[in-house]
Amino acid sequence: MVSLAELEAAARIVYATMPPTPQIRWPLLSARAGCEVWVKHENHTPTGAFKVRGSLVYLHELRARQPAVPGVITATRGNHGQGIALAAGRLGLRAVVVVPHGNSPEKNAAMRGFGAEVRAFGRDFDEARAHAEEVAAAEGLAFVPSFAPALVAGVGTYALELLRAVPDLHTVYVPIGLGSGICGVVGARDALGLATRVVGVVHENYPAYALSVAAGRVVSTAPPPGPPTIADGLTVRVPAAAALAVIRAGAERIVAVSEAEVAAAVRHYCSDTHNMAEGAGAAPLAALLQAPEQAAVRGQKVALILCGANIDRDVYQQILAG
């Protein structure tokens, strides 16, 4: 899906705004997991999440194709929207972001802080996305999807950094939202000619990608009952067909994690590394700590993608309190 030349070109765009993020081997996480654990710290970007990389590349290319575009609109649970707002501001573009009702107040405030106009619509990400597409046509804005080749090239730059810094990784665990992150890892792995295994992580209440991989086709799911998950970056019910094709071809397996496992992983990141992790960012660690996964990678060198740190303070306090 993405070549080495495309990844390196995307990196030049990204590095005009931000430096590479670190990858760190954490001994306490390694002892907990029974293997050598490296963390790719995408919680250390200007927006606190990996999405900004894809946003910078996508809007750079959009502006080159459509110099007169007045603005953009997208849908998000927060991290994608912050990245789009930051990138749009650098280019002097209007940015409208549609979020579902009940979205994180702190993520909404961060998007506004980066200059976005935030609107609420729908019960979840997928309903917000459909509304944003309608508004784009009505208001003459360019709709920015959450999955596209330019987004994959942009976010794939974190995988390029990681795999060049630690080229002998056995397995990388990656959270799956709509799929740009895991596709970027698969693309960088393949572009570098490495044998590293890639494991995708989903929330058990949002298993659309796991079901789709098993079925060999896109399988959408209904909104789950009950309260919202703390892993809001994983709340996708309608997979992207292009992402599914890459995942089926390039991922080793998909692992589903529970709400309790994600919460425990958030606490482990705090105690073992003193890093704040949002739910989706902690999901790879939650997957690694499942007994079958520990057995599969015991004694190996693995990496976890800590994709973001944008968690509301009250939610974080409740998780840390157990």
Rosetta blueprint (number, residue, H / E / L):
1 M L
2 V L
3 S L
4 L H
5 A H
6 E H
7 L H
8 E H
9 A H
10 A H
11 A H
12 R H
13 I H
14 V H
15 Y H
16 A L
17 T L
18 M L
19 P L
20 P L
21 T L
22 P L
23 Q E
24 I E
25 R E
26 W L
27 P H
28 L H
29 L H
30 S H
31 A H
32 R H
33 A H
34 G L
35 C L
36 E E
37 V E
38 W E
39 V E
40 K E
41 H E
42 E H
43 N H
44 H H
45 T L
46 P L
47 T L
48 G L
49 A E
50 F L
51 K H
52 V H
53 R H
54 G H
55 S H
56 L H
57 V H
58 Y H
59 L H
60 H H
61 E H
62 L H
63 R H
64 A H
65 R H
66 Q L
67 P L
68 A L
69 V L
70 P L
71 G E
72 V E
73 I E
74 T E
75 A E
76 T L
77 R L
78 G L
79 N H
80 H H
81 G H
82 Q H
83 G H
84 I H
85 A H
86 L H
87 A H
88 A H
89 G H
90 R H
91 L H
92 G L
93 L L
94 R E
95 A E
96 V E
97 V E
98 V E
99 V E
100 P L
101 H L
102 G L
103 N L
104 S L
105 P H
106 E H
107 K H
108 N H
109 A H
110 A H
111 M H
112 R H
113 G H
114 F L
115 G L
116 A L
117 E E
118 V E
119 R E
120 A E
121 F L
122 G L
123 R L
124 D L
125 F H
126 D H
127 E H
128 A H
129 R H
130 A H
131 H H
132 A H
133 E H
134 E H
135 V H
136 A H
137 A H
138 A H
139 E H
140 G L
141 L L
142 A E
143 F E
144 V E
145 P L
146 S L
147 F L
148 A L
149 P H
150 A H
151 L H
152 V H
153 A H
154 G H
155 V H
156 G H
157 T H
158 Y H
159 A H
160 L H
161 E H
162 L H
163 L H
164 R H
165 A H
166 V L
167 P L
168 D L
169 L L
170 H L
171 T E
172 V E
173 Y E
174 V E
175 P E
176 I L
177 G L
178 L L
179 G L
180 S H
181 G H
182 I H
183 C H
184 G H
185 V H
186 V H
187 G H
188 A H
189 R H
190 D H
191 A H
192 L L
193 G L
194 L L
195 A L
196 T L
197 R E
198 V E
199 V E
200 G E
201 V E
202 V E
203 H E
204 E L
205 N L
206 Y L
207 P L
208 A H
209 Y H
210 A H
211 L H
212 S H
213 V H
214 A H
215 A H
216 G L
217 R L
218 V L
219 V L
220 S L
221 T L
222 A L
223 P L
224 P L
225 P L
226 G L
227 P L
228 P L
229 T L
230 I L
231 A L
232 D H
233 G H
234 L H
235 T L
236 V L
237 R L
238 V L
239 P L
240 A L
241 A H
242 A H
243 A H
244 L H
245 A H
246 V H
247 I H
248 R H
249 A H
250 G H
251 A L
252 E L
253 R E
254 I E
255 V E
256 A E
257 V E
258 S L
259 E H
260 A H
261 E H
262 V H
263 A H
264 A H
265 A H
266 V H
267 R H
268 H H
269 Y H
270 C H
271 S H
272 D H
273 T H
274 H L
275 N L
276 M L
277 A L
278 E L
279 G H
280 A H
281 G H
282 A H
283 A H
284 P H
285 L H
286 A H
287 A H
288 L H
289 L L
290 Q L
291 A H
292 P H
293 E H
294 Q H
295 A H
296 A H
297 V H
298 R L
299 G L
300 Q L
301 K E
302 V E
303 A E
304 L E
305 I E
306 L E
307 C L
308 G E
309 A L
310 N L
311 I L
312 D L
313 R H
314 D H
315 V H
316 Y H
317 Q H
318 Q H
319 I H
320 L H
321 A H
322 G L
